[in-house]
C-alpha cells in the first residue's frame, strides 16, 4: 500500500510541478539540500575509514597495550568524531539535511566502534574460543557494512547476494526519497517559511498530517530500503529491523519495537553494562539508558538549531510518568489510542516549538 501511495504521489507532484512551473521537481529546496554534497560524501568515507581505529586498538591490545591506555585510546578516538562533525556543521552553515545526515552518520559509527571494543573486551576476559581469530580485516569490514550496531563474531547469512532484490530496494529508495522530498517542499517548508505570520496553533494544525506522513516515509526509507541494501551487500541474514510498533499500547513498548538495532545496542552496552558491571538496579539502569537516548536525540536537535532548546528532551522526559500510566492500559484499545494520540501530536508539536520559539 505504501509503495503504491508514494509512487502515485511522485507522479502527481511531478505532473503538477511541470504544469505550473515547467519543472518536475521544486529546485529551490533541492539546491539547499545538495549544498556541500561532495563534502558530505567525503565525510562519509572519512568516518568509515576513521572507524578502523577501533580495529587498530584490538591489534595494539594483542601486542600488549595496557588497560589504562586502552580506555584512553577508546574514548578519545570516539569523542573526536563528535567534535569534528559539530565543528563542520557550525562552520559550514549546514541546513537540516546536511546536519541530520552528518549527526546520524557519526552516532551510528560511534556505536559500532564502541560495540566492537566492548564485545572484544568481554570475549578476551571470558577466553572465548572465537577470540582473537575474529580480529581480522575481513570480519571488521563486514561488521562496518552490516546493518547491526552490536558486534558479534558471527552473523547468520543468506546463501548468496540477490541482484534483483538489491535493484528493487534501490528503486524503491529513490521513489520514496523523491516522495519524501516532494512532501517536505510542498507541505512543510511553506508552513515554516510563514512561521512568524502564524500562531502556534495554526502552525501545529497545518503540520500534523504532513509530519506524520513524513515519519512513515522516513521509517520505510531507513528500515525497509537502506538497511536492507547494506544487509544485502554482506548477505546479512537477520532482517528483523523492527517489530509491529504500530500496535504498541505504550511508548515503552514502542521504544523496544520500532528501531531494533539501536534497541539492541542500548540494551547490551548501557542497560546490561550498568547492571552486571556496575551493580546498578534495573530501575536505575533503565533510567540511564533512557537519559542516554534522550541526550543523543538532543545533540542532533541542538546541532540543527545551533542552540540548546531542550524541547525534545523535555517531551521525552514526559514519557517517564506517561509510561507508568500506560502500564495500566497495557494491551488495551485505550492504550493504543493514547499511544497514537502521542505519535500524531508529538512530532508536529516538537517541530512547532523549535521553529516558533527558537
QUIVENFEN-V85131 format. One line per field, one symbol per residue. burial: b if it has 9 or more other ideal C-beta (glycine too) atoms within 8 Angstrom, else e. A space follows every 10 residues. Layout:
BEGIN
burial: ???
END
This chain:
BEGIN
burial: eebeebbebb eebbeebbee eeeebbeebb ebbebeeebb eebbeebbeb bebbbebbbb beeebeeeeb eebbeebbee bbeebbebbb ebebeebbbb bbbbbbbbbb bbbbbbbbbb ebbbeeebee beebbeeebb ebbbebbbbb bebebeeeee eeeebbeebb ebbebbbbbb bbbbbbebbe bbeebeebee eebbebbbeb bbbbbbbbbb bbbbbbbbbb bbbbbbeeee bbeebeebbb bbbbbebbeb bbbbbbbbbb bbbbbeeeeb eeebbbebbb ebbbbbbbbb bbbbbeeebe bbbebbeebe ebbeebbebb eeeebbebbe ebbbbbbbbb bbbbbbee
END
